[in-house]
Amino acid sequence: MNTLFDKIWDQHIVQVVEDGPTQLYIDRLYCHEVTSPQAFDGMRQRGLKCFRPEQIVCMPDHNTPTHNQDKPISDPVSKKQVDTLERNAHEFGLKHFGMMSPDNGIIHVVGPEKGLSLPGMTIVCGDSHTSTHGAMGAVAFGIGTSEVEMVMASQCILQQKPNSMRITINGELGRGVTAKDVALYLMAQLSTSGATGYFVEYAGDVVRNLSMEGRLTLCNLSIEMGARGGFVAPDEVTFEYIKGREYAPKGEAWNKALAYWKTLKSSDDAVFDKELTFNAKDIEPRITYGTNPGMGIGITESIPTEGGVGFEKSLSYMQFKPGQQLLDTKVDYVFLGACTNGRIEDFRAFASLVKGRRKADDVVAWLVPGSWAVDKQIREEGLDKLLAEAGFEIRQPGCSACLAMNDDKIPAGKLSVSTSNRNFEGRQGPGARTILASPLTAAAAAITGVITDPRELL
């Protein structure tokens, strides 16, 4: 079959159980504070140590507040989870990037930017958006708590091999159209279950021309189509991004790694279980209107007049109507950040649109870097000053308003334009209403106070 997925998968097989799962070797396990405590408890109860501790990295991100991180966390549940991760990492001898450490941030942002996620790896974490690391040319996927324990104990996991899908997007993206818009378009085309059972390889002109940050955004959202994961074959863009990063190979090891990475591509005659092709000219800036990421439209389009199961309930929750156009709809909150769009490129895009303008007075805007490294770069490039002049402030790194597990919750009934990955009921706070969008579309809403086509402001 000779797909890249087959190559990486086959190189990591320890053994195959007849009529059962594959025992797959895992190169990197990431642990955050939410899904790891039970796994550590299980290890403790069985008197086990981590089999390969040097391949495990721990980092709090979901519960970390985005202000006053130098002070104790006020929420007792969040504090307990963050403290427990630190204690467990110390006890089991694992690398731990704690709060206020310059290495801290969202685990799916920090992994690639530190060179911990590399081409050809198998990468897992107890978090569905682990698919993000696939942008590095790795097979990366989320796992459950019991599987986290399995990897800690053996550096292996039992997995059924998924089917392979290639999604090719050809042509050139239009002005104001970003990787986030591409992902939202694919979700609307495939639905939130259209890629279930598949591992997706992204290909075509559009994908090749995306920056590393854009590819990370695209792969991050693979899970929202139901896919097991998504990835991009490594190329010069990948290699240039990795070179010189803290944990990337150096010297002769770099030359050896590079020679191997250059072999990581699907062969010309590769056979995929499913192939889909799309054209860039069909994609405009996108927004969601419902309560799953697949319920999306082009920003100039209207909400459909009918839909599938849950369509009416979803619109009722969002306080929208079938056939309604969402342009000029009043916005209460804007959130820039998350493992989807918390990278330096996202802040550059947001800043480019708000430059010389002012934030709408009645919009609350939370701009949250995905890591302290991103925060440092924002300040080095002077984006913080540009944003401050427009009425915005930069918060401290963390998952923030992506999910209601820290202080950054959208109040009930308020409408948020968010660069995060999920718009489920209550995802950003009980009763919160979420519209998913790109950093450019979020910036346009923050400036005008209403849903606005970013192309009008570029």
N, C-alpha and C positions, 0 to 999 in steps of 0.2 A: 504493500500500500504506500509506503514511503512518504507519508505525511510527516511534518515536523513533530506533531504530537506523538505519532508512533515512535519516532526516533528517541525522543526524550523519555517517554514512558518505558520503552523496551530496555533502555540503558539503566533503568532504576528498578527493574524486576528482581526481587530476591527469589521468590518462587510463586508458582501459580497453583492454586488449589483446584483440583479437577471439579468441574461444574460448580465452582465457587469463586471467591474473590482473588485478586492478585495481592501478594505481599509486596508492597512498594517501598523502596528506600526513600527517605525524606532528607533533603540537604539542609533545609532551614525551617525551624519552628519559631514563629512569633507568638508571644503570650501577652495579652493585656489583662487588666484587672477584673473583667466581667466574667469571662468563661474559664479562667484557670484555677480558681480556688479549690473546686471539687477535685480537679485532676491532681493537684498537689496533695490534697488530703488522701486521695486514693493511693498515691505513691508512698506516703508516710505510713498508712495502715498496713501496706504490704512490705514495708521495710526496704523499699527500692530507692536507688539513686538514679539520677538521669544518666542514660547510657552514653550520650555524647553531649555533655553540657556546653561545649564550645560552639555548638550549632544551634543553640537556643538563645533568643533575645527577648527580654521582658521590658514592657513599657506601659505606664498608665496613660490613658487618653480619653476614654469615654466619660469618666467622672471628674476630670480635672476642671476646676473653675477657670474662666478666661480673664480673671482679674484677681489681684492680691494673692498670687500663687506662692508668695513668700510667707504668707500667713497660714495657720492651720485651716483645713477645709471645714467649713461650718456645717455642711450636711453630714450627719453621723453615718449614714449608709455609704455615701461616697468616700468619706474619710476611711472607713473600715476597709473598703475594697482596695483603695490605693495603698494603705498601710500594709494590708495582708500580702499584696503582690511584692512589695519591697522585702518583707520578712521572708517570704517563700523563696524569692530569688537569692537572697543572702544564704539561707539555709541549704539550698541545693547547688550553690556555687555557680549561678547563672549571671550573664551580663544583664545589667539593669540600668536603664536610662530613666532616672526618676524625675519628678517634677522640679523645675528650675534648673535642671541640668541642661547645658547647651546642646546636648544630644537628644533632648526630649521633643515630643510632638505627637502627631498621629502616626501610629505604627506603619500605616500604608503610605505615608509620605516619607518618613524617616528611612525605611528599609532601602528604597531605591536611591535616595539622595546620599546615603552613606556608603553605597557600594556593597551592601549586605545581600541585596537581591541581584543575581547575576544570570546571564543567559545559560540555558541548559539545565538549570536547577529545578528540583521539585520543592515547592514552598507551601507550607500550610499554616493556618492560624485559626483559632476558634472564633472566626468572624467571616461573615459571608462575603465581604468586600475584599477578601484576600486576592480575588481575581485581578485586582489592580496590578500586582507584581508581574502579571503576564506580559505587560508592556515591555519588560526587559528581555523577552524571549524565553520565559520560564513557564513551567506548568505549575500554576498556583491556584489553590482552591481552599474554601472554608471547610472546617470540620467541627464536629460536636465535641463536647467536654470529655466524653469517654475516649474519643479518638485522640484528643490532646494528651491524655494520660498514656495512651498506647505509644505515641511518638516519644514522649519523655522516657518511657521505660525501654524502648527498643530501637528508636530512630526509624521505625517502620510503621506502616499503616496498612490495613486490609481495605481494598477498594475494588469495586466493579469497574472495569474499564468503560468509560463513556464512548459514545459514537463521536465521529468527527464532522464538523461543519466548516465550510469556508464561506465567509461573507466578503465579497469583493465590492468596493465602492470606487467607481471610476469617474474621471472628469476632474474639474477644479471647483473648489468651494467658492461660493459667492461672497461678496463683501459682508462682513458682520456675522458670518456663519462659522461656528466653532466646533471643536470636537464634541462638546456637550450637546450641541444641536444635532450632530450626526447620530450620537447615541440615543437621544430622545426620538429621533426619526425612526431608527431601527426598532426601538421598542414599540412604537405605534404600528409599524408594519408587521412585526412578528407577534405582538402581544406579549404579556408577561410570562407566557408559558410556551412561546413558539420555539424556544431553543432548549427545552427540557430534555435532558438525557444526552446533550451534546457538549463537546468542548469546541469552542469557536476559534478559528484562525482568521484574523482580519487581514485583508490584502487589498491591492489596487492602488491607483494613483493617489487617492485622497489619504490613505493610511500611510503610504510611503512619504508623503509630503508633510505629515503631522510632526510636530516637535515631540520630544520625549514626554513633556507634560501633557500634550494632547493625547498621546497614546495611553498614558496612565489614566486619563479621564475616561477614554473609550473602554478600556479593559475593566475599569472599576465598575462600570454599569452593565457588564455582561450578565451578571447574576440576575439583573432585573428583567432579563428576557427569559429567565428560567435556566440559563446555561450553567453547566458545572464550573465553567471558567472561560476566559478568553485570552488570547495572546497574539503578539505580533512577532514575526520572524526578525531576529536581530540583524541590524545592518550598520552602515557608517554612522547614522544618527545615534544608535544605541552605543556603539563603541566610543564615540566622542563624548557622550554623556557620562559614561562610566569612568573613563580615563582620569587617573589622579584622585579619585574619590578615596576616602579614608580606608575602607576595607577592600577596595579593588586590588587585584593582583598587581605587583610592581616588578620592574626589571625583566629578567628572563621569564619569570612566571607570567607576566603580562603577555609577552610574545607567544608563549605556549597556549595561554588561554584564548588569545585572539585567533590563533590558527584554528583552534577547535570551534570557537563561536562562529567562524565564517562558514563552517559546514552545516550550521543549523538552519536549514530551510527545507521546505517540501520540494520533492523532486518534480520535474516538469510533467511527469506522467502520474503524479500522485492521484489516488482515488479517494475522494471524500464520501462519507455516507450521505451528505447533503450539500448542495452548492446554491448560493443565492447571490444575485448581482444587483446592485443599485447604482443610480446615476446622481452625481453631486448636484446637478442642476435642479433636481427635484426637492432639494433641501433648503429651507429658509430658516431664520431664527425660530426656535420652537418654545412652546410653553405647555404645561400640563393643565388640565381643567378638572380632573377627577381625583380619585383616591388610590390610584396605583400608577406607577410611572409610564405604563403603556397608554394611558388615557391622555394623549397629547395631540396638539394641532400646530400647524404653522401659525406664527403670531398674527398674520393677517386673515386667517381663516376663522370660521365660526364653529362653535361646539356642534357636534353631530346632532341630528334631531332624534336619533334613536341609537341604542347600543345593546350590549349583551346583558347578562345577569348582573344585577347590582348597579346598572347604569343610573336609574332614577334615584336610588338611595344615595349614590355617590354625589350626584348633582345637588340633591337636597342638602347633604352635609356641607358642600362647598358654597351653597346659596347661589348657585347658577341655574340657568334655564337652558333646555335644548334649543339649539339654533342661535344662542347668544354669541355675540362677538365680544372678546375680552379686552380689546384695546380700550384705553381710557378708564378701565376699572380702577377704583381707588385702592391703593396699597398702604398697609399699616407698618409692615416690617420688611427689611431687606437683609438677607444673610449671605455673606460671601465667605466661603470656607469649606470645611469637610475634606475627607480623603478624596472627594470627587474634584473639587476646585479650590483647594487651599494652597496651591503652589505659586511660585514667583510669577509665572506667566499669567496666572489668573489675576493677580494683583496689578500687574502691568496693564492688562486689558481693562480692568475696572478703572484704574487711574487715568488711562488714555481717554476714556469717555467723559469722566467727571472734570477733567482739567479745565480750569477757567470757568467752571459753573459752580452752583451751590446746591447742597442737599436740600430737598423739600423739607420745610419746617415740621410737618406732621408725620414724617417717616422716621422710624427708629431703625438705625442701620448698625449691624454687628459685622465687623470685618475682622476675621479670625485666621491668622496664618496657620498653616498645617504643621509648622515646626518652628523651633527657635532659629534654625538655619535660614528659613524663609523670612522670618522677622528681621534677622540681621541683614539680609540682602535688600529687603524693603527699605531699611534705613540707609544702607550704603548707596542705594540708587536715588535717595531723596524722595521716594514715593510717599513716605509718611508725611513730609511737609506739604507735598502737593495735595494729598488727601485731606490734611488738616485745614488747608486753605479753603477746601470745598465743604468743610463742615463735618468731616469724618474722623474717627479715631481708630487706631489699631488696638485690638484686644490681645491677650496672651494666648499662646497656642493651645489647642485641644479640639476635641470633636464638636464642642459647643452646641449650637442649635440644630445640628443634624438630627439629634434624638434627645428626648426629654429625660436625660440621665444626669444632668448637671444644672447649674443655676440659670442657664440661657434657655428659657422656655418661652414660646410665643403664647400670649394670653388667649383664652377661649374666645372664639368668634373672629379674632383678628386674622387678616389676610397677609401671608408672608410670601414674598418672592425669594426663593432660596436656590443656591447653587449646589445643594446637597443631592442625595441620591434617592430618597424615598418621600412620598407624599401621602402615606397611609393616614387614616384617621388617628389623630392624637400623636403622631410621630414627633412633632415639634413641641408638643405640650397638649394637655387635655383640651379638646375642642378647637385646637388650632387648625387653620386652613392653609394648605401649602400649595404653591405653584412652583414647579421645578423649572429652572431656566439657566442660561449661561451667565458668566460674569458680565458680559456686555449688556444683556437684557436686564440683569439685576441692577447694574449701574444706571441704565436708562430709567428704571422705575424709581430708584433712589433720588434721582435729580428731578423728575417730573411729578412724583407722587402718585402716578398712575401707570398701568401697564402700557409700555411704549415700545414701538419697533426701534431697536437700537440703530438701525441703518439711517433713521431720520436725524440722529445726533452725531454720526461719524463724520 
